[in-house]
């Protein structure tokens, strides 16, 4: 199976299935002599870990990461870094009743048509369980950015809408994302989302979510014109996340209804003598190259497709039937998508920094 790797110089390849013995990844292109241990990776995995509230899947996984190679005496060696997380709470029997049925909204049908075989235990490779390794790779990418650029790059994601209920941006407080199970910066929306998701679960339904990610401190100059645009690679990174159906950067789709004179980001000279953009409708990227402003993206996650209510489908033999998906599932998978979005932002920026350094030597 091809298509399990992401990146050019900073490149990682994930392996493993949702209900296999373990999941893991191999990370290549990491410069040597960067301090790295499991303790640098685990906090990010803990943010994504399942079973932390009633609003996420109740699968209990410690997601304890092990570094198997590429680190010696606490520092990276330049060799490939191999990471592994054991699966400890698999319940494959939950899927035995649907092994001959295609779950609507899942990759069951397309996997079977492409490969002639599929892992029905939670979807195998198509399961969002795989994203734990993206988060692990993202933690290493953050270490590279800090080490190489000698400056702090802040990458933070927040859930800004669940179902029809959006936050009030006037209440935005980044510190609040650590104080609630929704990764939201608006503490006033928490009660609304709790009630909405409780009712959604009672209705045997699910809900989508919108995640906004902001990367601050990114230097100008990352990316390249034409086919290696920074925003194009970021869009690919986000669209490659399980359950993501839409991505926008900066003003996004709202640019269609915005007059040109308001859409452009005018430039002056700031007090420090450096260029000062008066707005950021471009989302921090112009011509595929970073401007030095915040990179701002929004990522739309679809509602979870595993539903405990009858849905029309077909069997692997082509017979019409109905399916009820039981087991442990997120009523809103986008909640735990926030740490994954952060990770994919980090790996893309780290890769583009190393690509820039290889050609231009410095910023």
Secondary structure, 3 states (H helix, E strand, C coil): CCCCEECCCCEEEEEECCCCCEEEEEEECCCCCCECCHHHHHHHHHHHCCCCCCCCCCCCCCCCEEEEECEECCEECCCCEEEEEECCCCCHHHHHHHCCECCCCCCHHHHHHHHCCCCCCCCHHHCHHHHHHHHHHHHHHHHHHHHHHCCCCEEEEEEEEECCEECCHHHCCHHHHHCCCCCCCCHHHHHHHHHHHHHHHHCCCCCCEEEEEEEECCCCCCECCHHHCHHHHHHHHHHCCCCEEEEEECCHHHHHHCCHHHHCCCEEECCCCCEEECCCCCCCEECCEECCCCEEEEEEECCCCCCCCCEEEEECCCCEEEECCCCCCCCCCCCCHHHHHHHHHHHHHHHHHHHHHHHHCCC
